């Protein structure tokens, strides 16, 4: 088993200082890309750790051409922190948790869940969608860290954002898929929201809120696009009554035992950071 060097363990918890301008940018656009959150050595090590865990856990064996749009978008594995002590070190990073708390302007953050999103070489698009459609959460004080485990050029399908689109109500009722891509592509085309699609450097991480619309292009390279994500919520987030079947599923799966109207503090929703 790989060991985590002391220098990398320390880097995971070293504060990352955000400027007032960066917090304001996130507040207006509900996404931000931050460079040099981690150094190349840290990214390389977690690429190795997470890639091996995905290899062990992946059960998808259907060829790409036989899958639907969602299935072509990525291999998706959840809560790796429960399966691997070294992945847990990343998920519990106070450096990342501190960024999430500062962007949401809250005193502390809890884990909603983590997920690895590996887009295979030749993998298809990730359609336009807003994550919070799936979440039975009372407020929009949520943020996802999107952590590429390698440099991610445009040909590999980096995350794309519709800046400020969290104010759009249309499309919030759509699950990710062909319909959400078609409807939101048309809707966003006639708005003034800037479509931001840029490559990611090694160590660059994006953070986006639950209601901002985002997508990713196809992976036009032969290489796997490896990404780890961590979804944070306000430490004091309360469970709301589910509004669709997906939210009911998420309640049972990611907030087991939580009660409607009460703070979500199940054993798998630990506090990851407090100011």
C-alpha positions as CSV (number, residue, x, y, z in Angstrom):
1,X,0.0,0.0,0.0
2,X,1.2,3.5,-0.8
3,X,2.2,5.7,2.1
4,X,1.4,9.4,2.3
5,X,4.6,11.4,2.8
6,X,4.5,13.8,5.7
7,X,5.1,16.7,3.3
8,X,2.0,15.9,1.3
9,X,-0.1,15.3,4.5
10,X,1.0,18.7,5.7
11,X,0.1,20.3,2.4
12,X,-3.4,18.9,2.5
13,X,-4.1,21.0,5.6
14,X,-2.2,24.2,4.9
15,X,-4.5,27.1,4.5
16,X,-5.2,28.5,1.0
17,X,-5.9,32.2,1.3
18,X,-8.6,33.6,-0.9
19,X,-8.7,37.3,-1.8
20,X,-11.9,39.3,-1.3
21,X,-12.1,39.7,-5.1
22,X,-12.1,35.9,-5.5
23,X,-14.9,35.4,-3.0
24,X,-16.8,38.2,-4.7
25,X,-16.3,36.5,-8.1
26,X,-17.6,33.2,-6.8
27,X,-20.6,35.0,-5.1
28,X,-21.6,36.5,-8.5
29,X,-20.8,33.6,-10.8
30,X,-21.1,30.6,-8.4
31,X,-18.0,29.0,-9.8
32,X,-14.3,29.8,-9.6
33,X,-11.1,28.1,-10.8
34,X,-8.1,28.3,-8.5
35,X,-4.6,27.6,-9.6
36,X,-1.9,25.8,-7.5
37,X,-4.2,24.5,-4.9
38,X,-2.0,21.4,-4.8
39,X,1.6,20.9,-6.1
40,X,2.3,18.4,-8.9
41,X,3.7,15.8,-6.5
42,X,0.4,15.7,-4.5
43,X,-1.6,15.5,-7.7
44,X,0.5,12.6,-9.0
45,X,0.3,10.6,-5.8
46,X,-3.5,10.9,-5.6
47,X,-3.8,10.1,-9.3
48,X,-2.1,6.8,-8.5
49,X,-4.1,6.2,-5.4
50,X,-7.6,7.0,-6.8
51,X,-7.0,5.4,-10.2
52,X,-6.1,2.1,-8.5
53,X,-9.2,2.3,-6.3
54,X,-11.4,3.1,-9.3
55,X,-9.8,0.1,-11.1
56,X,-10.7,-2.2,-8.2
57,X,-14.2,-0.9,-7.7
58,X,-15.4,-0.3,-11.3
59,X,-18.1,-2.8,-12.4
60,X,-18.9,-1.2,-15.8
61,X,-18.0,-3.7,-18.5
62,X,-20.4,-2.6,-21.3
63,X,-18.6,-1.1,-24.4
64,X,-18.9,2.7,-24.8
65,X,-21.0,2.4,-28.0
66,X,-23.6,0.3,-26.1
67,X,-24.2,2.8,-23.3
68,X,-26.6,5.8,-23.1
69,X,-25.5,9.4,-23.0
70,X,-25.1,9.3,-19.2
71,X,-23.1,6.0,-19.3
72,X,-20.8,7.4,-22.0
73,X,-20.1,10.5,-19.9
74,X,-18.0,8.9,-17.2
75,X,-17.3,6.1,-14.8
76,X,-18.7,7.2,-11.5
77,X,-17.8,5.8,-8.1
78,X,-19.0,7.2,-4.8
79,X,-17.6,7.7,-1.2
80,X,-14.1,6.4,-1.9
81,X,-13.2,7.8,1.5
82,X,-15.0,4.9,3.1
83,X,-13.0,2.4,1.1
84,X,-9.5,3.8,1.3
85,X,-7.6,5.5,4.1
86,X,-5.4,7.5,1.8
87,X,-8.4,8.9,-0.2
88,X,-9.9,9.8,3.2
89,X,-6.9,12.0,3.8
90,X,-7.7,14.0,0.6
91,X,-11.5,14.2,1.4
92,X,-10.7,15.5,4.9
93,X,-8.3,18.1,3.6
94,X,-8.7,21.3,5.7
95,X,-7.1,23.2,2.8
96,X,-10.1,22.2,0.5
97,X,-12.6,22.5,3.3
98,X,-11.4,26.0,4.2
99,X,-11.8,27.1,0.6
100,X,-15.3,25.7,0.5
101,X,-16.3,27.5,3.7
102,X,-14.8,30.8,2.6
103,X,-16.6,30.7,-0.8
104,X,-19.9,29.8,0.8
105,X,-19.2,32.3,3.6
106,X,-20.2,29.8,6.3
107,X,-18.5,28.9,9.6
108,X,-18.0,25.2,8.8
109,X,-18.7,22.5,6.1
110,X,-19.9,18.9,6.1
111,X,-19.3,16.2,3.6
112,X,-22.3,15.4,1.4
113,X,-20.4,12.7,-0.5
114,X,-17.4,12.3,-2.7
115,X,-17.2,10.8,-6.2
116,X,-14.6,9.9,-8.8
117,X,-15.6,10.9,-12.3
118,X,-13.4,9.2,-14.9
119,X,-14.1,10.0,-18.5
120,X,-12.7,7.2,-20.7
121,X,-10.8,7.9,-23.9
122,X,-13.5,8.5,-26.5
123,X,-16.1,9.1,-23.8
124,X,-19.0,11.4,-24.6
125,X,-20.2,14.7,-23.3
126,X,-21.5,15.4,-19.8
127,X,-24.8,17.2,-20.5
128,X,-25.8,20.6,-19.1
129,X,-27.2,20.1,-15.6
130,X,-27.4,21.6,-12.1
131,X,-26.3,19.2,-9.4
132,X,-28.8,20.3,-6.7
133,X,-31.7,18.8,-8.6
134,X,-30.6,15.6,-6.9
135,X,-30.1,16.9,-3.4
136,X,-32.7,17.0,-0.6
137,X,-31.1,20.0,0.9
138,X,-32.9,23.0,2.5
139,X,-30.6,25.7,1.1
140,X,-28.2,26.3,-1.8
141,X,-25.2,26.6,0.5
142,X,-23.4,23.8,-1.3
143,X,-20.1,23.7,-3.3
144,X,-18.4,21.0,-5.3
145,X,-14.6,20.8,-5.6
146,X,-13.7,19.4,-9.1
147,X,-10.2,18.1,-8.8
148,X,-8.4,17.0,-12.0
149,X,-5.8,14.4,-11.4
150,X,-3.8,15.4,-14.5
151,X,-3.5,18.4,-16.7
152,X,-6.8,18.6,-18.6
153,X,-6.7,20.3,-22.0
154,X,-9.9,21.2,-24.0
155,X,-9.7,17.9,-26.0
156,X,-10.0,15.9,-22.7
157,X,-13.3,17.5,-21.7
158,X,-12.7,19.9,-18.8
159,X,-15.7,21.2,-16.8
160,X,-17.5,24.1,-18.4
161,X,-19.7,26.7,-16.7
162,X,-22.5,29.1,-17.4
163,X,-21.4,31.9,-15.2
164,X,-24.2,33.2,-13.0
165,X,-26.7,30.7,-14.2
166,X,-27.7,29.8,-10.7
167,X,-30.5,32.4,-11.0
168,X,-32.2,30.4,-13.7
169,X,-35.2,28.5,-12.5
170,X,-35.9,26.8,-15.8
171,X,-34.2,23.4,-16.1
172,X,-33.9,22.8,-12.3
173,X,-36.5,19.9,-12.7
174,X,-34.3,18.1,-15.2
175,X,-32.1,15.1,-14.5
176,X,-28.8,14.9,-16.3
177,X,-29.3,13.5,-19.8
178,X,-30.2,14.2,-23.4
179,X,-33.2,16.4,-22.4
180,X,-31.2,18.6,-20.0
181,X,-28.5,19.1,-22.7
182,X,-31.0,20.1,-25.4
183,X,-33.2,22.3,-23.2
184,X,-30.4,24.1,-21.4
185,X,-28.3,24.5,-24.5
186,X,-31.2,26.4,-26.1
187,X,-32.0,28.3,-22.9
188,X,-28.4,29.4,-22.2
189,X,-27.8,30.5,-25.8
190,X,-30.3,33.3,-25.4
191,X,-29.0,34.6,-22.1
192,X,-26.2,37.0,-21.2
193,X,-24.4,34.4,-19.1
194,X,-20.8,33.8,-20.1
195,X,-20.0,30.3,-21.2
196,X,-16.6,29.5,-19.7
197,X,-14.6,26.6,-21.0
198,X,-10.9,26.5,-20.3
199,X,-8.2,23.9,-19.8
200,X,-7.0,23.0,-16.3
201,X,-3.3,23.0,-15.2
202,X,-1.9,20.4,-12.8
203,X,-3.0,21.5,-9.3
204,X,-5.8,23.7,-10.6
205,X,-9.2,23.0,-9.0
206,X,-12.6,24.5,-9.7
207,X,-15.4,25.0,-7.2
208,X,-19.1,25.4,-8.2
209,X,-22.4,25.8,-6.4
210,X,-25.3,23.3,-6.6
211,X,-27.5,25.4,-8.9
212,X,-25.0,26.7,-11.4
213,X,-25.4,25.0,-14.8
214,X,-22.3,23.2,-16.1
215,X,-21.3,20.5,-18.5
216,X,-18.2,18.9,-20.0
217,X,-17.2,18.1,-23.5
218,X,-16.3,14.7,-24.9
219,X,-12.8,13.2,-24.2
220,X,-11.3,13.3,-27.7
221,X,-8.0,11.8,-26.5
222,X,-7.1,8.1,-26.0
223,X,-6.3,8.7,-22.4
224,X,-8.6,8.5,-19.3
225,X,-9.7,11.9,-17.9
226,X,-9.3,11.3,-14.2
227,X,-11.2,13.6,-11.8
228,X,-12.0,13.4,-8.1
229,X,-14.9,15.5,-6.7
230,X,-15.9,16.4,-3.1
231,X,-19.3,17.9,-2.4
232,X,-19.5,20.1,0.6
233,X,-22.6,21.5,2.4
234,X,-23.0,24.1,5.1
235,X,-22.2,22.5,8.5
236,X,-25.8,23.4,9.6
237,X,-27.6,22.2,6.5
238,X,-31.0,20.7,7.1
239,X,-32.8,18.0,5.2
240,X,-35.8,19.0,3.2
241,X,-38.7,16.8,2.1
242,X,-37.6,15.2,-1.2
243,X,-39.2,16.8,-4.3
244,X,-38.4,14.0,-6.7
245,X,-37.4,10.3,-6.7
246,X,-33.7,11.2,-7.1
247,X,-33.8,13.3,-3.9
248,X,-35.5,10.5,-2.0
249,X,-32.7,8.1,-3.2
250,X,-30.1,10.6,-2.1
251,X,-31.7,10.9,1.3
252,X,-31.5,7.2,1.9
253,X,-28.0,6.8,0.4
254,X,-26.0,9.9,1.4
255,X,-27.9,11.1,4.5
256,X,-29.0,7.9,6.2
257,X,-31.0,8.4,9.3
258,X,-31.4,12.2,8.8
259,X,-34.8,13.6,9.7
260,X,-36.7,16.2,7.6
261,X,-36.2,19.7,9.1
262,X,-33.1,18.7,11.2
263,X,-29.4,19.2,10.6
264,X,-27.9,16.4,8.5
265,X,-25.3,14.8,10.8
266,X,-25.2,11.1,10.0
267,X,-22.0,9.1,10.4
268,X,-21.2,9.6,6.7
269,X,-21.7,13.4,6.8
270,X,-18.9,14.4,9.0
271,X,-17.8,18.0,9.6
272,X,-14.7,18.5,7.5
273,X,-13.8,22.1,8.5
274,X,-14.7,24.7,11.1
275,X,-13.3,28.2,11.2
